[in-house]
Amino acid sequence: MPHTPALNAAPPSPAAPAHQRRKAERPSELLDAALRLFVEKGFAATRTEEIAQQAGVSKGTLYLYYTSKEDLLREVISQRVSTRVAEGMARVAAHPGSATELMRTLLVDWWTQTLESDASGVFKLVVSEVRNFPEIAELWAREVTAPGAQLIGSIVQRGIDAGEFRAVEVGSVVHSIVLPLVMLCVHRHSLGACECGQPLDAQAFIRDHIDLVLRGIARPVRDA
């Protein structure tokens, strides 16, 4: 017997018109364009007209979404880096295994994915520009540096408490992990971009770097 649709069944929702989909995607497209130009030219040298042109919109349209170039940079940091730090913190909280395993998985995965994404350009941008923009420096410290240090520090402390790691100074270990990886991101968008010098296997570097740190802080078997 053929199936008879219910009389009160709602008709399927039509797909949103193309212009509506484009409007919804526009903020992200503007951020993509802004980040590309900020990394290539520098924040101070990039004009809002160039960002609008790169995104294929008018300058007036840009200002419908972002009030200034500084507003764009703040949103780039929030969307490309701050949200990734928050995701990392959630993974740390949910991880049931050892601190060593967590560092080998979370940190290697997080930095590899960051390096391979446009988020790596934000690190180069901040290192080169932040001194001239105190508000951006404060935003970076509040949304990236502080929670990032807390994330990594919590893993190190977990390892100390569990007897996996020596009683090391947590802050020093955090800096030992982070600073070379920040410079790896800077390298990708500076010397690495112009293929100067010996090619660098970035993924292997990240794995080896985390392994070296773990070996350095591991509690010797005789102390167990």
C-alpha positions as CSV (number, residue, x, y, z in Angstrom):
1,M,0.0,0.0,0.0
2,P,1.6,3.3,-1.0
3,H,2.7,5.6,1.8
4,T,0.6,8.7,2.2
5,P,2.4,11.7,3.7
6,A,0.9,13.1,6.8
7,L,-1.3,16.1,6.1
8,N,0.4,18.2,8.7
9,A,4.0,17.3,7.7
10,A,6.1,20.4,7.3
11,P,7.6,20.8,3.8
12,P,11.4,20.5,3.7
13,S,13.3,23.7,4.4
14,P,14.7,25.2,1.2
15,A,18.4,25.8,1.0
16,A,19.5,29.3,1.9
17,P,19.9,31.5,-1.1
18,A,23.5,31.9,-2.3
19,H,23.7,35.5,-1.3
20,Q,22.7,34.6,2.3
21,R,25.3,31.9,2.5
22,R,28.0,34.3,1.2
23,K,26.9,36.9,3.8
24,A,27.3,34.3,6.6
25,E,30.8,33.4,5.3
26,R,32.0,37.0,4.9
27,P,33.4,37.5,8.4
28,S,35.6,34.5,8.1
29,E,36.7,35.6,4.6
30,L,37.7,39.0,5.9
31,L,39.7,37.4,8.7
32,D,41.5,35.2,6.2
33,A,42.3,38.1,4.0
34,A,43.5,40.2,7.0
35,L,45.7,37.5,8.3
36,R,47.4,36.9,4.9
37,L,48.2,40.6,4.5
38,F,49.2,41.1,8.1
39,V,51.7,38.3,7.9
40,E,53.0,39.3,4.4
41,K,53.2,43.1,4.9
42,G,53.0,43.7,8.6
43,F,50.1,45.0,10.6
44,A,51.1,48.7,10.4
45,A,51.7,48.6,6.6
46,T,48.4,46.9,5.7
47,R,45.5,49.2,4.8
48,T,41.9,48.3,5.3
49,E,41.2,49.0,1.6
50,E,43.7,46.2,0.8
51,I,41.9,43.8,3.1
52,A,38.6,44.5,1.6
53,Q,40.0,44.1,-1.9
54,Q,41.6,40.8,-1.0
55,A,38.3,39.5,0.4
56,G,36.4,40.8,-2.7
57,V,34.2,43.3,-0.9
58,S,34.0,47.1,-0.6
59,K,35.7,49.0,2.3
60,G,32.2,49.9,3.5
61,T,31.2,46.2,3.7
62,L,34.3,45.5,5.8
63,Y,33.2,48.1,8.3
64,L,29.8,46.4,8.6
65,Y,31.6,43.5,10.3
66,Y,34.7,45.0,11.9
67,T,35.1,48.6,13.2
68,S,38.9,48.9,12.6
69,K,42.1,47.1,11.6
70,E,42.8,46.6,15.3
71,D,39.4,44.9,15.7
72,L,40.3,42.6,12.8
73,L,43.6,41.6,14.5
74,R,41.8,41.0,17.8
75,E,39.4,38.7,16.1
76,V,42.2,36.9,14.2
77,I,43.9,36.1,17.5
78,S,40.6,35.0,19.1
79,Q,39.4,32.8,16.2
80,R,42.8,31.4,15.1
81,V,44.6,30.8,18.4
82,S,42.5,31.5,21.5
83,T,39.8,28.9,20.5
84,R,42.5,26.3,19.9
85,V,44.0,26.9,23.3
86,A,40.5,26.4,24.8
87,E,40.1,23.1,22.9
88,G,43.5,21.9,24.2
89,M,42.4,22.6,27.8
90,A,39.3,20.5,27.3
91,R,41.4,17.6,26.0
92,V,43.7,17.9,29.0
93,A,40.7,17.8,31.4
94,A,39.3,14.7,29.7
95,H,42.5,12.7,29.4
96,P,42.6,9.7,31.7
97,G,46.1,8.5,30.9
98,S,49.6,9.5,32.0
99,A,51.1,13.0,31.7
100,T,53.9,11.6,29.4
101,E,51.3,10.2,27.0
102,L,49.4,13.4,27.1
103,M,52.4,15.5,26.2
104,R,53.3,13.1,23.4
105,T,49.8,13.3,21.9
106,L,48.2,16.6,22.8
107,L,51.3,18.8,22.5
108,V,52.6,17.2,19.3
109,D,49.2,17.2,17.7
110,W,48.4,20.7,18.8
111,W,51.6,22.3,17.6
112,T,51.7,20.3,14.3
113,Q,48.1,21.3,13.5
114,T,48.9,24.9,14.4
115,L,52.0,25.0,12.3
116,E,50.2,23.6,9.3
117,S,47.3,26.1,9.6
118,D,47.2,29.8,9.1
119,A,47.3,30.1,12.9
120,S,51.1,29.8,12.7
121,G,51.2,33.2,11.0
122,V,49.6,34.8,14.0
123,F,52.7,34.0,16.1
124,K,55.0,35.6,13.6
125,L,52.7,38.6,13.5
126,V,52.6,39.1,17.2
127,V,56.3,38.6,17.7
128,S,57.1,41.3,15.1
129,E,54.3,43.8,15.8
130,V,53.1,43.5,19.4
131,R,55.6,45.9,20.9
132,N,53.9,48.8,19.0
133,F,50.4,47.9,20.0
134,P,50.0,47.5,23.8
135,E,46.3,46.6,23.7
136,I,47.1,43.7,21.4
137,A,50.0,42.6,23.7
138,E,47.5,42.6,26.7
139,L,45.0,40.6,24.6
140,W,47.7,38.1,23.6
141,A,48.9,37.7,27.2
142,R,45.3,37.3,28.5
143,E,43.9,34.9,25.8
144,V,47.0,33.0,24.7
145,T,50.1,33.2,26.9
146,A,48.4,32.8,30.3
147,P,46.0,30.0,29.4
148,G,48.6,28.3,27.2
149,A,51.1,28.3,30.1
150,Q,48.4,27.1,32.5
151,L,47.5,24.2,30.1
152,I,51.1,23.0,29.7
153,G,51.9,23.6,33.3
154,S,49.0,21.5,34.4
155,I,50.3,18.6,32.4
156,V,53.8,19.0,34.0
157,Q,52.4,19.3,37.5
158,R,50.3,16.2,36.9
159,G,53.4,14.3,35.9
160,I,55.2,15.5,39.0
161,D,52.4,14.5,41.3
162,A,52.2,11.1,39.7
163,G,55.9,10.5,40.1
164,E,56.5,10.5,36.3
165,F,58.6,13.7,36.3
166,R,61.2,15.1,38.6
167,A,60.4,17.9,41.0
168,V,61.2,20.5,38.3
169,E,60.3,24.2,38.2
170,V,57.1,24.1,36.2
171,G,57.4,27.6,34.7
172,S,60.9,26.9,33.3
173,V,59.6,23.7,31.7
174,V,56.7,25.5,30.1
175,H,59.1,28.1,28.6
176,S,61.5,25.4,27.5
177,I,58.6,23.7,25.6
178,V,56.9,26.8,24.1
179,L,59.7,29.1,23.0
180,P,61.3,26.9,20.4
181,L,57.9,26.0,19.0
182,V,56.9,29.7,18.7
183,M,60.2,30.3,16.8
184,L,59.3,27.3,14.5
185,C,56.1,29.2,13.6
186,V,58.1,32.4,13.0
187,H,60.6,30.5,10.9
188,R,57.8,29.1,8.6
189,H,56.8,32.7,7.7
190,S,60.3,34.2,7.5
191,L,63.3,32.1,6.5
192,G,61.2,29.1,5.8
193,A,59.0,31.0,3.4
194,C,61.9,32.0,1.2
195,E,63.6,28.6,1.3
196,C,66.8,30.0,2.7
197,G,69.2,27.5,4.3
198,Q,68.7,23.9,5.0
199,P,65.1,22.5,4.7
200,L,63.5,21.8,8.1
201,D,61.3,18.8,8.7
202,A,58.9,20.7,11.1
203,Q,56.8,17.7,12.2
204,A,59.9,15.7,13.1
205,F,61.3,18.7,15.0
206,I,58.1,19.0,17.1
207,R,58.2,15.2,18.0
208,D,61.9,15.3,18.8
209,H,61.6,18.5,20.8
210,I,58.9,17.1,23.0
211,D,60.8,13.8,23.4
212,L,63.9,15.7,24.5
213,V,62.0,17.7,27.1
214,L,60.3,14.5,28.4
215,R,63.7,12.8,28.7
216,G,65.0,15.8,30.6
217,I,62.3,15.9,33.2
218,A,61.6,12.2,33.5
219,R,62.2,10.8,37.0
220,P,65.1,8.4,37.0
221,V,64.2,4.8,37.7
222,R,66.4,4.7,40.8
223,D,64.4,7.5,42.3
224,A,61.1,5.7,41.8
